[in-house]
Amino acid sequence: MAEAKGLSKPVKLKSELAEFLGAKELPRTEITKKLWDYIKANKLQTKTENGKAENAGKFIVADAKLLPLFKNTKSKSKSGKLTDLTKMKEGQTINMMQMAAIVGANIE
């Protein structure tokens, strides 16, 4: 069997994400899928920045379980854009495009 590569290769999860997902290692694709499953199951999407959760839209509302994962995030993209969620509070939102930075900040 061929060795998994790229996004399909299992990566080691930092403690908060490992506890949240119930696994110590997962491929990035599976991490993202499980995060989205949680977000959708708990209706944590909104159409407006810092709006109330309404189960649709491009913004994700931080609840008590997601907040520790979001707060681990402080990274700079290849284009130089800084994503710093370290001071985020429960009820605030992120843009769904920030999910890759959040996943990246929560793996080793």
Biopython code that builds the backbone (N, CA, C, O; Angstrom):
import numpy as np
from Bio.PDB.StructureBuilder import StructureBuilder

atoms = [
    (1, "MET", "N", (0.845, -1.181, 0.000)),
    (1, "MET", "CA", (0.000, 0.000, 0.000)),
    (1, "MET", "C", (0.886, 1.238, 0.000)),
    (1, "MET", "O", (1.885, 1.287, 0.718)),
    (2, "ALA", "N", (0.531, 2.227, -0.792)),
    (2, "ALA", "CA", (1.327, 3.450, -0.902)),
    (2, "ALA", "C", (1.223, 4.286, 0.369)),
    (2, "ALA", "O", (0.185, 4.323, 1.029)),
    (3, "GLU", "N", (2.326, 4.954, 0.690)),
    (3, "GLU", "CA", (2.355, 5.819, 1.865)),
    (3, "GLU", "C", (1.559, 7.091, 1.578)),
    (3, "GLU", "O", (1.677, 7.667, 0.497)),
    (4, "ALA", "N", (0.755, 7.525, 2.536)),
    (4, "ALA", "CA", (-0.036, 8.752, 2.384)),
    (4, "ALA", "C", (0.900, 9.949, 2.320)),
    (4, "ALA", "O", (1.893, 10.014, 3.045)),
    (5, "LYS", "N", (0.574, 10.894, 1.448)),
    (5, "LYS", "CA", (1.397, 12.092, 1.276)),
    (5, "LYS", "C", (0.516, 13.326, 1.305)),
    (5, "LYS", "O", (-0.708, 13.239, 1.205)),
    (6, "GLY", "N", (1.167, 14.490, 1.447)),
    (6, "GLY", "CA", (0.456, 15.762, 1.390)),
    (6, "GLY", "C", (-0.637, 15.870, 2.437)),
    (6, "GLY", "O", (-0.424, 15.556, 3.608)),
    (7, "LEU", "N", (-1.815, 16.320, 2.004)),
    (7, "LEU", "CA", (-2.931, 16.528, 2.923)),
    (7, "LEU", "C", (-3.499, 15.228, 3.475)),
    (7, "LEU", "O", (-4.212, 15.243, 4.479)),
    (8, "SER", "N", (-3.194, 14.108, 2.834)),
    (8, "SER", "CA", (-3.698, 12.802, 3.279)),
    (8, "SER", "C", (-2.800, 12.136, 4.318)),
    (8, "SER", "O", (-3.182, 11.134, 4.922)),
    (9, "LYS", "N", (-1.609, 12.690, 4.525)),
    (9, "LYS", "CA", (-0.660, 12.123, 5.479)),
    (9, "LYS", "C", (-1.071, 12.514, 6.909)),
    (9, "LYS", "O", (-1.275, 13.697, 7.182)),
    (10, "PRO", "N", (-1.193, 11.548, 7.815)),
    (10, "PRO", "CA", (-1.544, 11.883, 9.199)),
    (10, "PRO", "C", (-0.498, 12.801, 9.834)),
    (10, "PRO", "O", (0.703, 12.631, 9.626)),
    (11, "VAL", "N", (-0.971, 13.764, 10.603)),
    (11, "VAL", "CA", (-0.106, 14.692, 11.326)),
    (11, "VAL", "C", (-0.436, 14.595, 12.817)),
    (11, "VAL", "O", (-1.546, 14.212, 13.188)),
    (12, "LYS", "N", (0.520, 14.937, 13.659)),
    (12, "LYS", "CA", (0.331, 14.889, 15.105)),
    (12, "LYS", "C", (-0.440, 16.134, 15.544)),
    (12, "LYS", "O", (-0.107, 17.253, 15.151)),
    (13, "LEU", "N", (-1.464, 15.929, 16.357)),
    (13, "LEU", "CA", (-2.306, 17.025, 16.826)),
    (13, "LEU", "C", (-1.810, 17.554, 18.165)),
    (13, "LEU", "O", (-1.371, 16.784, 19.019)),
    (14, "LYS", "N", (-1.881, 18.873, 18.346)),
    (14, "LYS", "CA", (-1.576, 19.463, 19.651)),
    (14, "LYS", "C", (-2.692, 19.066, 20.614)),
    (14, "LYS", "O", (-3.770, 18.655, 20.184)),
    (15, "SER", "N", (-2.438, 19.187, 21.899)),
    (15, "SER", "CA", (-3.323, 18.628, 22.928)),
    (15, "SER", "C", (-4.779, 19.085, 22.840)),
    (15, "SER", "O", (-5.681, 18.256, 22.956)),
    (16, "GLU", "N", (-5.035, 20.385, 22.637)),
    (16, "GLU", "CA", (-6.424, 20.870, 22.591)),
    (16, "GLU", "C", (-7.187, 20.242, 21.431)),
    (16, "GLU", "O", (-8.331, 19.821, 21.595)),
    (17, "LEU", "N", (-6.558, 20.179, 20.258)),
    (17, "LEU", "CA", (-7.219, 19.609, 19.088)),
    (17, "LEU", "C", (-7.373, 18.098, 19.244)),
    (17, "LEU", "O", (-8.399, 17.538, 18.859)),
    (18, "ALA", "N", (-6.374, 17.443, 19.800)),
    (18, "ALA", "CA", (-6.451, 15.995, 20.025)),
    (18, "ALA", "C", (-7.622, 15.668, 20.957)),
    (18, "ALA", "O", (-8.360, 14.712, 20.719)),
    (19, "GLU", "N", (-7.785, 16.453, 22.000)),
    (19, "GLU", "CA", (-8.895, 16.245, 22.931)),
    (19, "GLU", "C", (-10.234, 16.515, 22.241)),
    (19, "GLU", "O", (-11.190, 15.758, 22.412)),
    (20, "PHE", "N", (-10.297, 17.583, 21.471)),
    (20, "PHE", "CA", (-11.530, 17.960, 20.767)),
    (20, "PHE", "C", (-11.962, 16.871, 19.782)),
    (20, "PHE", "O", (-13.144, 16.537, 19.701)),
    (21, "LEU", "N", (-11.002, 16.320, 19.035)),
    (21, "LEU", "CA", (-11.317, 15.341, 17.999)),
    (21, "LEU", "C", (-11.228, 13.897, 18.475)),
    (21, "LEU", "O", (-11.688, 12.991, 17.781)),
    (22, "GLY", "N", (-10.647, 13.672, 19.638)),
    (22, "GLY", "CA", (-10.539, 12.316, 20.162)),
    (22, "GLY", "C", (-9.529, 11.457, 19.422)),
    (22, "GLY", "O", (-9.695, 10.242, 19.320)),
    (23, "ALA", "N", (-8.484, 12.089, 18.907)),
    (23, "ALA", "CA", (-7.420, 11.361, 18.193)),
    (23, "ALA", "C", (-6.106, 12.109, 18.380)),
    (23, "ALA", "O", (-6.095, 13.320, 18.598)),
    (24, "LYS", "N", (-5.000, 11.378, 18.292)),
    (24, "LYS", "CA", (-3.684, 12.011, 18.423)),
    (24, "LYS", "C", (-3.082, 12.356, 17.074)),
    (24, "LYS", "O", (-2.248, 13.256, 16.975)),
    (25, "GLU", "N", (-3.501, 11.643, 16.030)),
    (25, "GLU", "CA", (-3.015, 11.881, 14.671)),
    (25, "GLU", "C", (-4.161, 11.722, 13.686)),
    (25, "GLU", "O", (-4.963, 10.794, 13.794)),
    (26, "LEU", "N", (-4.229, 12.635, 12.727)),
    (26, "LEU", "CA", (-5.220, 12.574, 11.646)),
    (26, "LEU", "C", (-4.662, 13.307, 10.435)),
    (26, "LEU", "O", (-3.822, 14.194, 10.589)),
    (27, "PRO", "N", (-5.110, 12.957, 9.234)),
    (27, "PRO", "CA", (-4.741, 13.766, 8.060)),
    (27, "PRO", "C", (-5.435, 15.125, 8.143)),
    (27, "PRO", "O", (-6.506, 15.247, 8.738)),
    (28, "ARG", "N", (-4.817, 16.146, 7.544)),
    (28, "ARG", "CA", (-5.409, 17.491, 7.544)),
    (28, "ARG", "C", (-6.828, 17.486, 6.980)),
    (28, "ARG", "O", (-7.700, 18.201, 7.474)),
    (29, "THR", "N", (-7.056, 16.685, 5.951)),
    (29, "THR", "CA", (-8.388, 16.634, 5.349)),
    (29, "THR", "C", (-9.429, 16.161, 6.358)),
    (29, "THR", "O", (-10.544, 16.681, 6.393)),
    (30, "GLU", "N", (-9.072, 15.185, 7.169)),
    (30, "GLU", "CA", (-9.993, 14.652, 8.172)),
    (30, "GLU", "C", (-10.197, 15.643, 9.316)),
    (30, "GLU", "O", (-11.301, 15.753, 9.851)),
    (31, "ILE", "N", (-9.140, 16.363, 9.695)),
    (31, "ILE", "CA", (-9.256, 17.393, 10.736)),
    (31, "ILE", "C", (-10.275, 18.441, 10.302)),
    (31, "ILE", "O", (-11.189, 18.784, 11.051)),
    (32, "THR", "N", (-10.103, 18.942, 9.087)),
    (32, "THR", "CA", (-10.999, 19.971, 8.566)),
    (32, "THR", "C", (-12.433, 19.451, 8.482)),
    (32, "THR", "O", (-13.373, 20.152, 8.856)),
    (33, "LYS", "N", (-12.598, 18.238, 7.997)),
    (33, "LYS", "CA", (-13.936, 17.645, 7.877)),
    (33, "LYS", "C", (-14.610, 17.559, 9.243)),
    (33, "LYS", "O", (-15.775, 17.931, 9.386)),
    (34, "LYS", "N", (-13.879, 17.070, 10.249)),
    (34, "LYS", "CA", (-14.458, 16.916, 11.581)),
    (34, "LYS", "C", (-14.785, 18.272, 12.208)),
    (34, "LYS", "O", (-15.794, 18.400, 12.902)),
    (35, "LEU", "N", (-13.950, 19.283, 11.975)),
    (35, "LEU", "CA", (-14.260, 20.626, 12.471)),
    (35, "LEU", "C", (-15.539, 21.155, 11.826)),
    (35, "LEU", "O", (-16.399, 21.716, 12.506)),
    (36, "TRP", "N", (-15.659, 20.973, 10.506)),
    (36, "TRP", "CA", (-16.864, 21.428, 9.799)),
    (36, "TRP", "C", (-18.085, 20.652, 10.252)),
    (36, "TRP", "O", (-19.164, 21.233, 10.374)),
    (37, "ASP", "N", (-17.950, 19.360, 10.505)),
    (37, "ASP", "CA", (-19.075, 18.568, 11.020)),
    (37, "ASP", "C", (-19.569, 19.160, 12.341)),
    (37, "ASP", "O", (-20.775, 19.284, 12.557)),
    (38, "TYR", "N", (-18.637, 19.523, 13.220)),
    (38, "TYR", "CA", (-18.998, 20.112, 14.511)),
    (38, "TYR", "C", (-19.680, 21.468, 14.315)),
    (38, "TYR", "O", (-20.711, 21.748, 14.927)),
    (39, "ILE", "N", (-19.098, 22.301, 13.460)),
    (39, "ILE", "CA", (-19.646, 23.642, 13.209)),
    (39, "ILE", "C", (-21.078, 23.547, 12.676)),
    (39, "ILE", "O", (-21.965, 24.271, 13.129)),
    (40, "LYS", "N", (-21.292, 22.662, 11.724)),
    (40, "LYS", "CA", (-22.629, 22.507, 11.135)),
    (40, "LYS", "C", (-23.616, 21.891, 12.124)),
    (40, "LYS", "O", (-24.759, 22.339, 12.212)),
    (41, "ALA", "N", (-23.193, 20.878, 12.862)),
    (41, "ALA", "CA", (-24.074, 20.217, 13.832)),
    (41, "ALA", "C", (-24.525, 21.181, 14.923)),
    (41, "ALA", "O", (-25.624, 21.046, 15.462)),
    (42, "ASN", "N", (-23.680, 22.151, 15.246)),
    (42, "ASN", "CA", (-23.989, 23.104, 16.310)),
    (42, "ASN", "C", (-24.456, 24.453, 15.774)),
    (42, "ASN", "O", (-24.591, 25.416, 16.529)),
    (43, "LYS", "N", (-24.705, 24.518, 14.452)),
    (43, "LYS", "CA", (-25.240, 25.724, 13.800)),
    (43, "LYS", "C", (-24.414, 26.971, 14.139)),
    (43, "LYS", "O", (-24.954, 27.989, 14.570)),
    (44, "LEU", "N", (-23.100, 26.871, 13.935)),
    (44, "LEU", "CA", (-22.180, 27.945, 14.313)),
    (44, "LEU", "C", (-21.739, 28.819, 13.136)),
    (44, "LEU", "O", (-20.659, 29.408, 13.181)),
    (45, "GLN", "N", (-22.551, 28.910, 12.093)),
    (45, "GLN", "CA", (-22.229, 29.785, 10.973)),
    (45, "GLN", "C", (-23.157, 30.993, 10.985)),
    (45, "GLN", "O", (-24.298, 30.910, 11.439)),
    (46, "THR", "N", (-22.651, 32.119, 10.478)),
    (46, "THR", "CA", (-23.441, 33.337, 10.376)),
    (46, "THR", "C", (-23.041, 34.080, 9.106)),
    (46, "THR", "O", (-21.932, 33.910, 8.600)),
    (47, "LYS", "N", (-23.949, 34.901, 8.599)),
    (47, "LYS", "CA", (-23.694, 35.635, 7.357)),
    (47, "LYS", "C", (-22.967, 36.954, 7.594)),
    (47, "LYS", "O", (-22.449, 37.555, 6.653)),
    (48, "THR", "N", (-22.925, 37.409, 8.854)),
    (48, "THR", "CA", (-22.290, 38.692, 9.149)),
    (48, "THR", "C", (-21.182, 38.514, 10.183)),
    (48, "THR", "O", (-21.259, 37.649, 11.055)),
    (49, "GLU", "N", (-20.155, 39.346, 10.069)),
    (49, "GLU", "CA", (-19.052, 39.290, 11.020)),
    (49, "GLU", "C", (-19.569, 39.599, 12.419)),
    (49, "GLU", "O", (-20.260, 40.597, 12.625)),
    (50, "ASN", "N", (-19.236, 38.747, 13.371)),
    (50, "ASN", "CA", (-19.670, 38.846, 14.762)),
    (50, "ASN", "C", (-21.188, 38.846, 14.924)),
    (50, "ASN", "O", (-21.717, 39.382, 15.898)),
    (51, "GLY", "N", (-21.894, 38.229, 13.943)),
    (51, "GLY", "CA", (-23.343, 38.084, 14.041)),
    (51, "GLY", "C", (-23.698, 36.863, 14.868)),
    (51, "GLY", "O", (-22.829, 36.089, 15.270)),
    (52, "LYS", "N", (-24.989, 36.705, 15.114)),
    (52, "LYS", "CA", (-25.466, 35.546, 15.871)),
    (52, "LYS", "C", (-25.465, 34.321, 14.966)),
    (52, "LYS", "O", (-25.696, 34.426, 13.761)),
    (53, "ALA", "N", (-25.205, 33.171, 15.552)),
    (53, "ALA", "CA", (-25.190, 31.922, 14.791)),
    (53, "ALA", "C", (-26.550, 31.698, 14.132)),
    (53, "ALA", "O", (-27.586, 31.784, 14.792)),
    (54, "GLU", "N", (-26.544, 31.410, 12.826)),
    (54, "GLU", "CA", (-27.794, 31.203, 12.087)),
    (54, "GLU", "C", (-27.711, 30.016, 11.138)),
    (54, "GLU", "O", (-28.591, 29.834, 10.297)),
    (55, "ASN", "N", (-26.662, 29.204, 11.262)),
    (55, "ASN", "CA", (-26.492, 27.977, 10.488)),
    (55, "ASN", "C", (-26.270, 28.194, 8.998)),
    (55, "ASN", "O", (-26.522, 27.283, 8.209)),
    (56, "ALA", "N", (-25.814, 29.352, 8.593)),
    (56, "ALA", "CA", (-25.479, 29.595, 7.190)),
    (56, "ALA", "C", (-24.559, 30.805, 7.134)),
    (56, "ALA", "O", (-24.635, 31.689, 7.988)),
    (57, "GLY", "N", (-23.689, 30.845, 6.129)),
    (57, "GLY", "CA", (-22.822, 31.999, 5.955)),
    (57, "GLY", "C", (-21.354, 31.652, 6.009)),
    (57, "GLY", "O", (-20.969, 30.519, 6.296)),
    (58, "LYS", "N", (-20.534, 32.668, 5.723)),
    (58, "LYS", "CA", (-19.095, 32.439, 5.618)),
    (58, "LYS", "C", (-18.322, 32.726, 6.900)),
    (58, "LYS", "O", (-17.097, 32.610, 6.924)),
    (59, "PHE", "N", (-19.027, 33.100, 7.965)),
    (59, "PHE", "CA", (-18.357, 33.348, 9.241)),
    (59, "PHE", "C", (-18.695, 32.235, 10.224)),
    (59, "PHE", "O", (-19.808, 31.709, 10.225)),
    (60, "ILE", "N", (-17.719, 31.884, 11.063)),
    (60, "ILE", "CA", (-17.877, 30.825, 12.054)),
    (60, "ILE", "C", (-17.834, 31.463, 13.437)),
    (60, "ILE", "O", (-16.907, 32.203, 13.768)),
    (61, "VAL", "N", (-18.841, 31.166, 14.230)),
    (61, "VAL", "CA", (-18.957, 31.711, 15.584)),
    (61, "VAL", "C", (-18.185, 30.811, 16.549)),
    (61, "VAL", "O", (-18.377, 29.596, 16.574)),
    (62, "ALA", "N", (-17.315, 31.428, 17.336)),
    (62, "ALA", "CA", (-16.528, 30.671, 18.327)),
    (62, "ALA", "C", (-17.394, 30.356, 19.539)),
    (62, "ALA", "O", (-17.882, 31.260, 20.217)),
    (63, "ASP", "N", (-17.579, 29.073, 19.805)),
    (63, "ASP", "CA", (-18.253, 28.676, 21.037)),
    (63, "ASP", "C", (-17.177, 28.246, 22.039)),
    (63, "ASP", "O", (-15.984, 28.320, 21.744)),
    (64, "ALA", "N", (-17.600, 27.802, 23.209)),
    (64, "ALA", "CA", (-16.645, 27.450, 24.270)),
    (64, "ALA", "C", (-15.697, 26.326, 23.864)),
    (64, "ALA", "O", (-14.559, 26.292, 24.332)),
    (65, "LYS", "N", (-16.137, 25.400, 23.000)),
    (65, "LYS", "CA", (-15.278, 24.284, 22.589)),
    (65, "LYS", "C", (-14.292, 24.686, 21.495)),
    (65, "LYS", "O", (-13.156, 24.213, 21.490)),
    (66, "LEU", "N", (-14.708, 25.555, 20.565)),
    (66, "LEU", "CA", (-13.824, 25.975, 19.476)),
    (66, "LEU", "C", (-12.835, 27.060, 19.908)),
    (66, "LEU", "O", (-11.738, 27.156, 19.359)),
    (67, "LEU", "N", (-13.221, 27.864, 20.876)),
    (67, "LEU", "CA", (-12.397, 29.007, 21.271)),
    (67, "LEU", "C", (-10.946, 28.638, 21.598)),
    (67, "LEU", "O", (-10.044, 29.325, 21.120)),
    (68, "PRO", "N", (-10.671, 27.583, 22.392)),
    (68, "PRO", "CA", (-9.261, 27.254, 22.662)),
    (68, "PRO", "C", (-8.469, 26.936, 21.389)),
    (68, "PRO", "O", (-7.281, 27.251, 21.309)),
    (69, "LEU", "N", (-9.112, 26.318, 20.399)),
    (69, "LEU", "CA", (-8.432, 26.020, 19.130)),
    (69, "LEU", "C", (-8.144, 27.306, 18.372)),
    (69, "LEU", "O", (-7.045, 27.490, 17.850)),
    (70, "PHE", "N", (-9.126, 28.193, 18.312)),
    (70, "PHE", "CA", (-8.960, 29.457, 17.606)),
    (70, "PHE", "C", (-7.865, 30.297, 18.262)),
    (70, "PHE", "O", (-7.065, 30.925, 17.568)),
    (71, "LYS", "N", (-7.827, 30.309, 19.603)),
    (71, "LYS", "CA", (-6.872, 31.154, 20.330)),
    (71, "LYS", "C", (-5.430, 30.683, 20.183)),
    (71, "LYS", "O", (-4.508, 31.433, 20.504)),
    (72, "ASN", "N", (-5.212, 29.461, 19.705)),
    (72, "ASN", "CA", (-3.852, 28.970, 19.436)),
    (72, "ASN", "C", (-3.281, 29.581, 18.166)),
    (72, "ASN", "O", (-2.098, 29.404, 17.878)),
    (73, "THR", "N", (-4.098, 30.298, 17.401)),
    (73, "THR", "CA", (-3.724, 30.719, 16.060)),
    (73, "THR", "C", (-3.073, 32.091, 16.019)),
    (73, "THR", "O", (-3.685, 33.107, 16.346)),
    (74, "LYS", "N", (-1.821, 32.087, 15.610)),
    (74, "LYS", "CA", (-1.082, 33.317, 15.314)),
    (74, "LYS", "C", (-0.059, 32.929, 14.254)),
    (74, "LYS", "O", (1.000, 32.381, 14.562)),
    (75, "SER", "N", (-0.394, 33.224, 13.000)),
    (75, "SER", "CA", (0.483, 32.818, 11.910)),
    (75, "SER", "C", (0.456, 33.840, 10.795)),
    (75, "SER", "O", (-0.466, 34.648, 10.682)),
    (76, "LYS", "N", (1.494, 33.783, 9.971)),
    (76, "LYS", "CA", (1.600, 34.676, 8.824)),
    (76, "LYS", "C", (1.557, 33.823, 7.566)),
    (76, "LYS", "O", (2.286, 32.838, 7.452)),
    (77, "SER", "N", (0.703, 34.203, 6.625)),
    (77, "SER", "CA", (0.587, 33.455, 5.368)),
    (77, "SER", "C", (1.765, 33.777, 4.455)),
    (77, "SER", "O", (2.549, 34.685, 4.729)),
    (78, "LYS", "N", (1.877, 33.023, 3.370)),
    (78, "LYS", "CA", (2.949, 33.266, 2.400)),
    (78, "LYS", "C", (2.849, 34.662, 1.804)),
    (78, "LYS", "O", (3.859, 35.247, 1.415)),
    (79, "SER", "N", (1.625, 35.201, 1.730)),
    (79, "SER", "CA", (1.440, 36.550, 1.182)),
    (79, "SER", "C", (1.733, 37.630, 2.225)),
    (79, "SER", "O", (1.726, 38.821, 1.916)),
    (80, "GLY", "N", (1.993, 37.197, 3.474)),
    (80, "GLY", "CA", (2.352, 38.150, 4.517)),
    (80, "GLY", "C", (1.196, 38.566, 5.414)),
    (80, "GLY", "O", (1.390, 39.378, 6.318)),
    (81, "LYS", "N", (0.000, 38.033, 5.189)),
    (81, "LYS", "CA", (-1.166, 38.388, 6.005)),
    (81, "LYS", "C", (-1.085, 37.683, 7.358)),
    (81, "LYS", "O", (-0.877, 36.472, 7.426)),
    (82, "LEU", "N", (-1.252, 38.454, 8.430)),
    (82, "LEU", "CA", (-1.188, 37.918, 9.784)),
    (82, "LEU", "C", (-2.579, 37.485, 10.244)),
    (82, "LEU", "O", (-3.546, 38.237, 10.123)),
    (83, "THR", "N", (-2.664, 36.269, 10.771)),
    (83, "THR", "CA", (-3.889, 35.780, 11.398)),
    (83, "THR", "C", (-3.569, 35.617, 12.872)),
    (83, "THR", "O", (-2.862, 34.688, 13.262)),
    (84, "ASP", "N", (-4.095, 36.532, 13.700)),
    (84, "ASP", "CA", (-3.846, 36.500, 15.135)),
    (84, "ASP", "C", (-5.187, 36.437, 15.862)),
    (84, "ASP", "O", (-5.908, 37.431, 15.949)),
    (85, "LEU", "N", (-5.507, 35.256, 16.380)),
    (85, "LEU", "CA", (-6.771, 35.052, 17.078)),
    (85, "LEU", "C", (-6.560, 34.857, 18.580)),
    (85, "LEU", "O", (-7.464, 34.402, 19.280)),
    (86, "THR", "N", (-5.376, 35.197, 19.071)),
    (86, "THR", "CA", (-5.012, 34.907, 20.459)),
    (86, "THR", "C", (-5.874, 35.658, 21.480)),
    (86, "THR", "O", (-5.965, 35.232, 22.632)),
    (87, "LYS", "N", (-6.503, 36.759, 21.083)),
    (87, "LYS", "CA", (-7.320, 37.544, 22.027)),
    (87, "LYS", "C", (-8.811, 37.390, 21.748)),
    (87, "LYS", "O", (-9.627, 38.163, 22.250)),
    (88, "MET", "N", (-9.153, 36.408, 20.962)),
    (88, "MET", "CA", (-10.540, 36.181, 20.583)),
    (88, "MET", "C", (-11.387, 35.810, 21.792)),
    (88, "MET", "O", (-10.905, 35.190, 22.741)),
    (89, "LYS", "N", (-12.666, 36.203, 21.740)),
    (89, "LYS", "CA", (-13.598, 35.898, 22.825)),
    (89, "LYS", "C", (-14.750, 35.054, 22.287)),
    (89, "LYS", "O", (-15.053, 35.088, 21.095)),
    (90, "GLU", "N", (-15.380, 34.304, 23.173)),
    (90, "GLU", "CA", (-16.525, 33.486, 22.800)),
    (90, "GLU", "C", (-17.604, 34.372, 22.171)),
    (90, "GLU", "O", (-17.892, 35.461, 22.669)),
    (91, "GLY", "N", (-18.194, 33.898, 21.078)),
    (91, "GLY", "CA", (-19.233, 34.655, 20.374)),
    (91, "GLY", "C", (-18.703, 35.465, 19.209)),
    (91, "GLY", "O", (-19.477, 35.880, 18.347)),
    (92, "GLN", "N", (-17.384, 35.702, 19.164)),
    (92, "GLN", "CA", (-16.795, 36.404, 18.026)),
    (92, "GLN", "C", (-16.678, 35.423, 16.864)),
    (92, "GLN", "O", (-16.803, 34.212, 17.042)),
    (93, "THR", "N", (-16.438, 35.965, 15.672)),
    (93, "THR", "CA", (-16.397, 35.114, 14.488)),
    (93, "THR", "C", (-15.047, 35.165, 13.790)),
    (93, "THR", "O", (-14.249, 36.086, 13.965)),
    (94, "ILE", "N", (-14.832, 34.116, 12.981)),
    (94, "ILE", "CA", (-13.704, 34.100, 12.048)),
    (94, "ILE", "C", (-14.287, 33.910, 10.659)),
    (94, "ILE", "O", (-15.411, 33.432, 10.511)),
    (95, "ASN", "N", (-13.528, 34.282, 9.653)),
    (95, "ASN", "CA", (-13.912, 34.017, 8.275)),
    (95, "ASN", "C", (-13.555, 32.565, 7.983)),
    (95, "ASN", "O", (-12.501, 32.092, 8.407)),
    (96, "MET", "N", (-14.412, 31.859, 7.271)),
    (96, "MET", "CA", (-14.146, 30.433, 6.993)),
    (96, "MET", "C", (-12.810, 30.226, 6.281)),
    (96, "MET", "O", (-12.243, 29.135, 6.348)),
    (97, "MET", "N", (-12.303, 31.247, 5.607)),
    (97, "MET", "CA", (-11.020, 31.127, 4.917)),
    (97, "MET", "C", (-9.852, 31.040, 5.897)),
    (97, "MET", "O", (-8.729, 30.743, 5.490)),
    (98, "GLN", "N", (-10.100, 31.293, 7.173)),
    (98, "GLN", "CA", (-9.051, 31.201, 8.188)),
    (98, "GLN", "C", (-8.906, 29.786, 8.762)),
    (98, "GLN", "O", (-8.037, 29.545, 9.600)),
    (99, "MET", "N", (-9.739, 28.864, 8.320)),
    (99, "MET", "CA", (-9.692, 27.494, 8.850)),
    (99, "MET", "C", (-8.336, 26.822, 8.622)),
    (99, "MET", "O", (-7.859, 26.087, 9.487)),
    (100, "ALA", "N", (-7.720, 27.064, 7.483)),
    (100, "ALA", "CA", (-6.419, 26.444, 7.211)),
    (100, "ALA", "C", (-5.379, 26.920, 8.220)),
    (100, "ALA", "O", (-4.549, 26.133, 8.676)),
    (101, "ALA", "N", (-5.420, 28.206, 8.571)),
    (101, "ALA", "CA", (-4.480, 28.741, 9.564)),
    (101, "ALA", "C", (-4.743, 28.132, 10.938)),
    (101, "ALA", "O", (-3.805, 27.861, 11.688)),
    (102, "ILE", "N", (-6.018, 27.917, 11.269)),
    (102, "ILE", "CA", (-6.375, 27.322, 12.553)),
    (102, "ILE", "C", (-5.897, 25.877, 12.619)),
    (102, "ILE", "O", (-5.320, 25.456, 13.621)),
    (103, "VAL", "N", (-6.134, 25.123, 11.561)),
    (103, "VAL", "CA", (-5.652, 23.734, 11.528)),
    (103, "VAL", "C", (-4.131, 23.725, 11.649)),
    (103, "VAL", "O", (-3.579, 22.958, 12.438)),
    (104, "GLY", "N", (-3.456, 24.560, 10.884)),
    (104, "GLY", "CA", (-1.994, 24.624, 10.916)),
    (104, "GLY", "C", (-1.438, 24.975, 12.283)),
    (104, "GLY", "O", (-0.377, 24.484, 12.668)),
    (105, "ALA", "N", (-2.152, 25.831, 13.027)),
    (105, "ALA", "CA", (-1.690, 26.249, 14.346)),
    (105, "ALA", "C", (-1.907, 25.176, 15.413)),
    (105, "ALA", "O", (-1.335, 25.257, 16.500)),
    (106, "ASN", "N", (-2.722, 24.181, 15.108)),
    (106, "ASN", "CA", (-3.070, 23.156, 16.088)),
    (106, "ASN", "C", (-2.468, 21.786, 15.793)),
    (106, "ASN", "O", (-2.878, 20.783, 16.377)),
    (107, "ILE", "N", (-1.492, 21.749, 14.882)),
    (107, "ILE", "CA", (-0.784, 20.500, 14.618)),
    (107, "ILE", "C", (0.708, 20.719, 14.863)),
    (107, "ILE", "O", (1.196, 21.849, 14.856)),
    (108, "GLU", "N", (1.410, 19.626, 15.075)),
    (108, "GLU", "CA", (2.854, 19.719, 15.338)),
    (108, "GLU", "C", (3.638, 19.385, 14.085)),
    (108, "GLU", "O", (4.868, 19.407, 14.102)),
]
sb = StructureBuilder()
sb.init_structure("model")
sb.init_model(0)
sb.init_chain("A")
sb.init_seg("    ")
for serial, (resi, resn, name, xyz) in enumerate(atoms, 1):
    if name == "N":
        sb.init_residue(resn, " ", resi, " ")
    sb.init_atom(name, np.array(xyz, "f"), 0.0, 1.0, " ", f" {name:<3s}", serial, name[0])
structure = sb.get_structure()
